[in-house]
Amino acid sequence: MPEKTIVVPPRRQRGTDRDATPQPVTHARPSARRIARARLAVVLCALMWVLYCATVVVALSRGGALVDAAQLITTAVFLVSVTFLTLSACMHLLARSGALPRFAAHRRTRRIVLDEHFAGREPRLTALLPSRAEDPALVRMGLWSVALQEFPRIDIVLLLDDDPSPVDDDARAGLEGCRRLTDELTATLRPVVDRVEAAAARIRDEAIGDAEATEVVMREHAACAQWLRARAAEEPATTHVEVFFVEQVLGRLAGELDATATALSEAAEAGEPPLAVERARHLMDRLVRTFGFRARTFERRRYTNLPHTANKAMNLNAYLGLMGGRYREQAGVGGVALERVDEGPADLDVPESDYVLTLDADSMLLPGYCMRLIHALEQPENAGVAVIQTPYSAYRGAPTRLERLAGATTDLQHIVHQGLTAFDATFWVGANAILRWEAVRSLRRESREDGIRVVRFISDRTAIEDTESSIDIAAHGWSLLNYPERLSYSATPPDFGTLVIQRRRWADGGLLVLPRLHALALQRRREGRPLGLAQRLLRMNYLGSVSWVTLGLLAVLTLYPMDGQLVTLLLLLIAVPYFTEMASDLHALGYHRRDVAAIYGLNLLLLPVNLAGSAASLVQVLSGRRARFARTPKVSTRTRVPALYLLAPLAIAGIAIAVAVRSVFTQAWGTTVFAAFTALAILWAITRLIGIRHTVSDLWFAWLDWIWVTPVVPAPAPDLGRARWAAVLDDGPLDATGAVA
């Protein structure tokens, strides 16, 4: 049945943050005491687990409780569940213990160093923004954030993956809106581009003096800053994402340019000598790099000889497979195809690049992202790095409690990802990254599917294409790097129905990639470069923790054997270092320490979602089919929650309440506290994050959908625009629906 949405009035919920100001670009430098405490937390968590297992085994053995087979099995399951939960907690703490020293050691690269590095050289950069059924307003802001990147030559390509001829009016309007974006962007920035290029040409004139060159630089920086501020004043700023775009993309860049103009003015007033002409050229080149770009739109589904598999990986692969060639559109019986040409006129020219930027259409980059990351990529010590990124942060000022909490988990994961780099266990986070084309080219694989040549660089076997590709990159001898600054931001689902779609996709695929990790470990051992223990455990936890933490939590929440003998004070102490450090990180990120309890409730809500995603991985193994890419909706309406993901949390809450009541009568106070807290957390999450009214409404509509049977009308098979006679000649006789008989 098609997914339904319910319109709700746009209003801010209580308990949200009104301030949309993001975290500082550079992380606060942690103290030596905080770093030491982070390392101690790992040791304490592991030590508490060892003591707990030892005391449980000794206590139950002395009491004769392990004689009964059923109790023995239950106890083993419980201890294994606790072990996997402890492993995940320890890996989280280990990763953050690696992140904090990186934050302490990082020093921001000076502007003059960047200017000198790129002076006289122009590496090519292709920016790819994959988009499918996106809101043109969101895509537009993402495009602008890329167009205003300071880089010598940047080729921006919006990869539209919508149906080229949609029947639905809304879909058609959205597609047409997206198709106009690149031309509108080029037309809007053209006057600024012409002005700064003319000024730069004037400074390149050998006859110009230092004072005149300095005056030109000061005037042009001030003029560009004024233009950006005027543009920002015309932009809508009704949502927190729009506020971010106005203040942090347009406003931040205007502030940087204005600061340069002001500094030159103050130097002149203080009687300082003007800039040398060479330095003035560097500063003018900065403006040319910032406003100079080329933008266009590409739709792979217009061409019959390109793969049409509906996922982001194949959208990127289709264009990457064309790089380095010139093509002519060739009309045929089945539609239009792209034919490679070596000489003569061409309809499409796709030059090779030194680097490829990938950015989700709902994401934005801060000014300086490309220049700083590529500068880092071109340092000698990073010659083997294939992918560099800044794991995205969440937009602040979210209007819903759920979006705020989901954003908090995103910001916590940013720290974890930075720690993975400390142990050479980095995973590509697909929202944004810069790829070294030489490395991407080494991943090229070709196959023929349904008579079409399919070129793959990025794996599309699972729904988490970036994660699986990270293992491919490591297997080819390359590495990945997280740059320790906050330079990218991405949207967070505003309601539980949308979050369900996103998190279910994230949970689907990790188990399928685990064997690839084992193969990588064997390969590295043969090559004499074995994976370190920390790297292997962190990678294994990243891939499998969603599955085993979900099963472990369900086991701990539903198995309270032996009248609470397994739920002891030591069991509760295992989690203390984890939650204490998480609360500390939340406070440092601008959230409340008490949000750690709310995040626990949110994670309880997501247990059935993660379980469904893990089950989908197993189904994929058995069926051999590729994962279906479920796009996260970006709409202003609330997405309806499937009944399963509402009934399951209610069932968990009911079990926890029953266990808590029973434990009171048996005086198992540890079990009572744990079960009661769990019940309160999940009931709070249902009430405050989903809402009683929305829960009842979604369950009611799910009931109606179940009892109301709608006749299924078989859809005619797609013929890619071919006439019926052509389909008969190519495929054989057709039945009444147009399918092959």
Disulfide bonds with the S-S distance in Angstrom:
none
